[in-house]
């Protein structure tokens, strides 16, 4: 997989320079604490072996955890940031733009101009099946998933397009030059571990250096300039990483991201929720049935052996109540969805603080501490939804009087639908 970098030259150079700055800062902190504070001052000058050992143990323990989580975060961010695949049109467009740059064609050339592809109205559009095989997904007014005109592909739930790397990112949080790229669902856990250990590491450096300064002041000895420099560096980086840790933990508890928080109090989510076949539209909601009908299938008769009153159709065309019966293979895959809306500010993925925490950080303490396993939320194999949903979904179903009809019956609902279709 190619390395994903920022599209901005300034940002790319910044991310390459920052590791050098970090290595320099950590190297100096090691010299100041190990060499000056512990060895020269506490052990040689004051003969305080016990405090020196405690500081050294804490220092190197947190140092190893900080470096380990940093490397894990950087590797994930660069090699596997959790991006949505490009659609065929986007691949062709980017290949053409790359060829134009190689040939020296300037921006005024017609083919080199940006092209924003409209939504794919093909009923058999590649990728649609990963949505309608779920029981609930985020959709537009016509019942189709959200579409990215830049990537020319369907956007999974909670995916957002990043202008920084020009790709859609799953559970995108922010672009972090300190770790070299985009923080998303694949790397967010490791990023939180890194900022936490860095804040603790800085606290040890700050405490050791500041306490040594206080002792020198009491003794009336000249202040060691390295103690002062280490204190300033630790205070700066410690405050920065502490605030990042607190903010990130808050996002985890709320099951939100930095992007999700933008306009979160007024944001309304539109959900396609699976209901039994034959469910009719009402004055409260409309329905859409997958697989979407092909243009040649719109004739008199019935479709999938069930009527579809006021079903939502493609291209903005008014709903057609009558259709022909597709093949039995399509009948097995037929699913009807009601298009429902949340109230402003409701977060359908909020499962409660504890479950939210486990979905990102893992289910046991070792997962919280060590940067080995990825977050459980990166697993999208559940047939229910891309991400588990909480109480808000139940509230939405109740408001639309669909509590007894929605997908909670699972496989039983599917079998009932098939038996009903066979009898008709």
N, C-alpha and C positions, 0 to 999 in steps of 0.2 A: 504494500500500500504506500503511495507517495506521501511524503511529509507535508502536513498541512501548515502553511505559514500565513502570516498577515499579507494582505494585498498592498499594504503601505510600506514603502521603503524605509521611512523613518522608524516605524514600529519594528520592522525586522531588525534593523541595526540596534535599536534599543534593547530588544530581547537578547541580542548576542553580547552586548556590553554588560548587561546587568549581572550575569553569572560571574564575570570577572570582579565586579564590585562586591558581590556577596562573598566570594572566596577571599578577597582582600580583607573584608570586615571580620569574617570568622577567623582568619589567620591572625589578625591583630588581636582579637579578643582572646585567642588561645595563648598568644605571647603574654598579654597583659595579666590574665588570670593564672595561668600555669606557671609562667616564668617569674613575673614580678610579684603578684599577690601571694601565691602559695609558696613558691620556692624561696624567693629572695626575702620577702617580708615576714610571712607567718612562720616559716620553718627556720630560716637562717637568723633572722633578726629577733623574732619574738619567741622562738622555740614552741610555737603552738601547733604541734603535729596533728592533734585530733581535729580541730577545725579545718586544717588544710586538707586532710584526707576526706572529710565530708564534702567539702567544696569540690575536690577533684572527682569524686565518685559521681556526684550530681551533675557536674559539668560534662564529663565524658558520656554518661548515660544519655543525657538529653541531646548531646552533640550527635551521637550515633542515631538516635531516633529522628532528630531533625534532618540529618543528611539522608537517611533512608527514605523518609516520607517525601523529601524534596525530589530525589532521583526518581521515585515511583511516580510522582505527579508529573514531572517533566517528560518522562518516557510515555506516559499515557496521553498527555496533552499533545505531544508531537506525533506519535505513531498511531494512536487510536482515540481520537477526541470524541467519537460518537456522532458522526455526521450522517446525514441522510444521503443515499445514493443519488447521483445526478440522473435526470431523465435523458432519453436518447437525443432530444433536440438540444439540450444544454451541452451534452458531450460534443455534438457536432459543431455547435456554435463556438465553443471554447477551442476546439481543434482548429477551426477556421481562423479565429482571432490569433492563435499562436502561430499559424502558418503565415498570416499577414505580417506579424511582427518580424518573423524571420526574413521575409522578403522585403522588409522595409516599407511596407504600405502604410501611409499615414492615416490619421484618424478621420480625414474627410472622405475616405473611400467608403462607398455605400455598404460594402460587406463588412467593414470593420466597425460600423456603428452598433451600439447596444440594441439588442432585440429582446423585447419582453413578451415571451410566449403566453398566449391566453390559456385558459383552462382547457384540458383535454376532455371533449364531450363524447369521446368514443365509449360506448357502454362496456366494452371489453378492455378498457384502458389498463395497461399493466400496473399492478400495485393496488387496484381497487379491492381485490379479494382479501387483502390483509386487513381491511377495515370492516367489510360486511360479514366476515367470519367471526368478528367479535360481537358481543352482545350490546356494547355501547361504545360510541366514539364521538369525538367532536366533529361537528359538521357545519356546512353553510346552510343558507335558507332552502336550497334545493335538495338537501339531504346528502350531497356529496361532501367528501372530506375537504379540508382546506388545501389550497393549491399554492405552490410557490412558483411565481413566474420567472424567477431567476434560475432556480434549479430544474424547472420544468418537471416537477414531480409532486406527488401528493405528500402533504406534511403530516406525519404522525402526531398524535396528541402531544401537546406541550413542546413541540419542536418550533424553533424560531430561526429565521434567516439572519445570519451575522454578516453585516457589511464589512467587518474587519477581515474575515477569511473568505467571504463570498460563498458560504455554504450554510445549509440548514443544519442546526445542531440540536440533538435531543436534550431536553431539559437544560437549555443554555442558561448560564448564570452571568458570566462576564469574561472579558478578555483580560488576562493577567500577564503583563510583560515580565513579572518577577519569576514566573514559571514557564514562560515562553509560548503561551498560547491560550486557547479558549477553554474555559472551565465549563464542563457540562456534566451529564449524568455519569459518564465513565470516570471522571477525575475529581468530582466534587468531594467525595469522602476523603481521598488522599490529600486534597488541598486543605481541608479542615484539620486533618491530622498534622499537616506541615505547619500551619499557622499556630496551632495549639502548642506544639513542641517548641517552635521558635519563640513564642511568647514566654514559655517556661524557661527556656535556655537564656533568654535575655534577662529574665528575673534573677537567675542565679548569678549572671555576670554583674548585673546592677547591684545586687545585694553584697557580693564579695568586694567589688570595687568601692562602693559607697561606705561599707563598714570599715574598710582599710583607711579611707580618707578621714572618717570620724576618729579613728584611733590615732592617726598622725596629728590631727588637730589637738586632741587631748594631750599628746606627748609634747606638743610644741615643735615637732619635727617638720622639716620642709616637705611640702606635698609632692608626691611622685606624679609627674605630668601624665604618665601612662594610666594612673588610676582615674584621673579626671577625664581623659579621652575615652576610656572604656565605659565610664559612667554615662557620658553624653551619648555614645553610640548605642549602648544598651537601652537607655531611656527612649531614644528615638525609635529604634526598630521594635522595641518591646511594646510601646504604646500603639504603634501601627498594627502589629500582628495581633495584639490583644483585641483591638477594635474589630479587626477582620474576623477573629474567632467568634466574638460575641455576636456579630451580625450574621455569620454563617450558621451558628447554632440556632439562632432565632428563626432563620429560614427553614432549617431542618425541622424544628418543632412545629412550624406552621405548614410544612410541606409546600414551600414556595421557593422561587428562585429570585434573583435580582431582577430578572425581566418580568416575572410574574407580579412583582410588587408594583410595577409601574401601572398606575390607574386601577389597582386592585379593588379599591372601595366602590368603584362604579362599573367594574367589568362584568359583563354578562356572558356566560358560556352557553353555547347552543349544542345540545346533545342529541344524537340519533340513538334511541333506545329500542331494543328489539321487543316487538309485541307479536301476538299470534297472527298468522296469515288471515286475511279477511278483515282485519281491524280497519274500520273506516275513519276517515278524517272527521273532525268535529270543529266547532267554532273555536276550540282552544288549541288544537294542534292539527298538523297535516301529517301524512304518512308517505313513505317512499319504499318501494320494493326492489330488492336486489335479487339476481343480477338485473341491471337496468335493461329495459327493452330496446331491441334494435329497431331502427326506423321501419324496416320491412315487416316487423311483427305487429305494427299498430294497425289492426283491422277490426272487423266485428268479431264478436265472440268473447271468450274468457281467456285470461292469461294465468298460467300455473294452476288452472282449475279453481281459481278463486277470484272473485271480483275485487277491483282495486279502486273504489270510489275516491275521487280527488287525489290520486297519487301524484307526488311531485315528479315532474318530468325534467328532461334535459333541455338545454338551450333556452330556458325560460318559456317554453311552450305550455299552454294551458293544459291541465291534467286531462287524460283520456280514460274514461271509465271502462272501456271495452278493449280487450286484446286477444290475440290468438294464444293457443296453448303451446308453450315451448316443449322441448324434448324432455323425456323423463329424467335425463341426467341433470338438466337445469332445475327440474322440479325438486330434486334432492337438495339443491343449494339455495333454493328460494327463501328469502328472509324479508320480513316487513319491519320497518322501523318507524317509530313515532318521533317527530322532531320537537323537542322540548327545550325550554329555556330556564336557566337558573335566575334567581333574584340578583340584583346588583350586589357585588361584593362577596357572593357565595363562592367558596372554593370546593368543587366536587371531589378533590383529591385529599382533602383534610380528613384523616382517619383517627385523629386524636394524637396527642403529643408522643405517647409511647410507641405506637405503631408507625408514626411518621419517622421517629428516630430510628427504629429498626429497619425501615425501608431504605434508608441511606447508609447508616453506619454498620448495620449487621445485627445479627440476633444474639451474639454473645460478646463478652468483655474482650476476648482476644481479637475479635474483628474490630472493635473500637480502638484498640491500642496499636495493632500491627497493620502495616500497609500491604497485606497480601491479597485478600479476597476483595472483589469488587462489591459494590452496593447491590443488595437484592433487587432494587428497582430497575436494574439494567436488563432483567429478564422479562421479555414481552411475550412469552409463550402462552399466557393465560388466555382462554377463549372469552373471558368476560370483558376485558378492556386492556388497553396498553399499560395503564397504571391502575392499581387498586383504587376504588372510590369509597368514600365514607358515607356519613349520615346525610349529607346534602342530596345525594342521589335519591335516597328513600324519601326525603322531603319533597323533592321535585315530582316524583311519581305520585305521591299522595295529593299534591296540588292539582295534578292532571287526572286524578281518579284512575290511575293505571297500576296501583299497587298490586292488585291481584292478577293483572294481565302481563306484566313485564317479564323479563328474561329470567327471573329468579327460579322458575321451574326447570331451567336448564334442559338437559337431554329429554326429560319427560315431556316438555313442551314440544320439542322437535318430533318425537314419536307420535304425539297426539295429532300434530299437523299432518304428518304423513298418512296416518290412518284415516283422518278426515278426508284427505285428498283421494285416497284409494276408494272410499265409499261413494264419493261424489261422481 
